[in-house]
Amino acid sequence: MIDSAETYCRPSLFRHLGVMLYDFLLLLSILLLAVAVAVAFNGGSAIGRGNPFFFIYLLAVCFLFYGWFWTHGGQTLGMRSWKVHLITSDNTTLNWQRAFIRFAISFISWLPAGLGIWWQYLAKNNRSLPDSLSGTRLHYSKNSKPKPLSRLS
């Protein structure tokens, strides 16, 4: 993906926020579908308040959304539209273990007002907490060509 360290380019704040907004809207629609499936399996009645299994189910749906896209091409749909790639520090393909670490750390990083994400604009190495701990980083390439979503495309 990247030939040398000189070609690495971190996405701007505007581009990063655009990717997050785009992916949030896609994830929201998937979560609405997942809730509809859970309610259907619950006999059409509402899920009980504070149900830990329902919360874990929704987290699993979120992880599968991001994990599948990250391990199959390194881009979510929002990242594709904004020309941002998720790459590993050693230029290998992203596996499910690294995807899980990145997802879990990203989830935790948003809890204290997004401090783990905003850290990339304060740190010397320009990497967020999920980037540092998962061995990945976001890369923006204005010359990138979109990859097909499947082998059939």
C-alpha positions in Angstrom: 0.0 0.0 0.0 2.6 2.5 1.1 6.0 2.4 -0.5 7.9 4.4 2.1 7.4 6.4 5.3 7.6 9.6 3.3 4.4 8.9 1.5 2.4 8.4 4.7 -0.3 11.1 5.1 -2.6 11.3 8.1 -6.2 12.4 7.3 -7.1 15.9 8.2 -9.5 16.6 11.1 -12.3 17.4 8.6 -11.7 14.2 6.6 -11.6 12.1 9.8 -14.8 13.6 11.1 -16.4 13.0 7.7 -15.5 9.4 7.8 -16.8 9.0 11.3 -20.1 10.7 10.4 -20.6 8.6 7.3 -19.8 5.3 9.1 -22.0 6.4 12.1 -25.0 6.7 9.8 -24.3 3.3 8.1 -23.8 1.7 11.5 -27.0 3.3 12.9 -29.0 1.7 10.1 -27.4 -1.7 10.7 -28.1 -1.4 14.4 -31.8 -0.6 13.7 -32.0 -3.7 11.6 -30.2 -5.7 14.4 -32.7 -4.4 17.0 -35.6 -5.4 14.7 -34.2 -8.9 14.4 -33.8 -9.1 18.2 -37.3 -7.9 18.8 -38.7 -10.4 16.3 -36.9 -13.2 18.0 -38.3 -11.9 21.3 -41.8 -12.6 20.2 -42.4 -9.0 19.1 -42.1 -7.6 22.6 -39.6 -5.0 23.7 -36.2 -6.1 25.0 -35.9 -5.7 28.8 -34.3 -2.6 30.1 -30.7 -3.1 31.2 -30.4 -6.4 29.5 -26.6 -7.2 29.3 -27.0 -9.8 26.6 -28.7 -7.2 24.3 -25.9 -4.7 24.9 -23.3 -7.4 24.1 -25.3 -8.4 21.0 -25.2 -4.8 19.8 -21.5 -4.5 20.5 -20.9 -7.7 18.5 -22.9 -6.3 15.6 -20.7 -3.1 15.7 -17.5 -5.1 15.8 -18.6 -7.3 12.9 -19.4 -4.2 10.9 -16.0 -2.6 11.4 -14.0 -5.8 11.6 -15.3 -7.2 8.4 -14.6 -4.0 6.4 -11.1 -3.6 8.1 -10.0 -7.2 7.4 -11.4 -7.2 3.8 -9.6 -4.3 2.2 -8.9 -2.0 5.1 -11.7 0.4 4.4 -15.3 0.9 5.6 -17.7 2.5 3.2 -17.1 5.9 4.8 -13.4 5.4 4.5 -13.8 4.5 0.8 -15.7 7.7 0.0 -13.2 9.9 1.8 -10.1 8.0 0.4 -8.8 6.9 3.8 -7.2 3.5 4.4 -6.5 1.5 7.6 -3.0 0.1 7.3 -0.8 -1.8 9.7 2.5 -0.4 10.9 4.4 -3.3 9.3 2.4 -3.2 6.0 0.7 -6.6 6.5 -2.9 -7.4 6.1 -5.1 -6.6 9.0 -6.3 -9.7 10.9 -9.3 -10.2 13.1 -7.2 -10.0 16.3 -5.8 -6.5 15.4 -9.3 -5.5 14.3 -10.7 -6.5 17.7 -7.9 -4.7 19.6 -8.5 -1.5 17.5 -12.3 -1.7 18.0 -12.0 -2.3 21.8 -9.5 0.5 22.3 -11.5 2.8 20.1 -14.6 2.1 22.1 -12.8 2.9 25.4 -11.1 5.9 23.8 -14.4 7.6 23.2 -15.6 7.3 26.8 -13.5 10.2 28.3 -14.8 12.8 25.7 -12.9 11.2 22.9 -9.5 11.9 24.5 -8.0 8.8 23.0 -8.9 9.9 19.5 -8.0 13.5 19.9 -4.6 12.4 21.2 -3.4 12.1 17.6 -3.4 15.9 17.3 -1.3 16.3 20.5 1.1 13.4 20.4 4.5 13.6 18.8 4.0 10.6 16.6 0.6 11.8 15.4 -1.1 8.5 16.4 -4.3 8.0 18.3 -4.5 5.6 21.2 -6.2 2.9 19.0 -3.5 3.4 16.4 -0.7 3.0 18.9 -2.0 0.0 20.7 -3.3 -2.0 17.7 -0.3 -1.3 15.5 -2.4 0.3 12.8 -2.8 3.8 11.4 -5.1 5.8 9.1 -3.7 6.9 5.8 -5.1 9.4 3.3 -4.2 9.1 -0.3 -5.7 11.6 -2.8 -4.4 9.4 -5.7 -6.1 6.2 -4.5 -8.4 4.3 -6.8 -11.4 2.6 -5.3 -11.1 -1.1 -4.9 -14.0 -3.3 -5.9 -16.2 -4.3 -2.9 -16.1 -8.0 -3.9 -14.3 -10.2 -6.3 -17.4 -10.2 -8.5 -17.1 -6.4 -9.2 
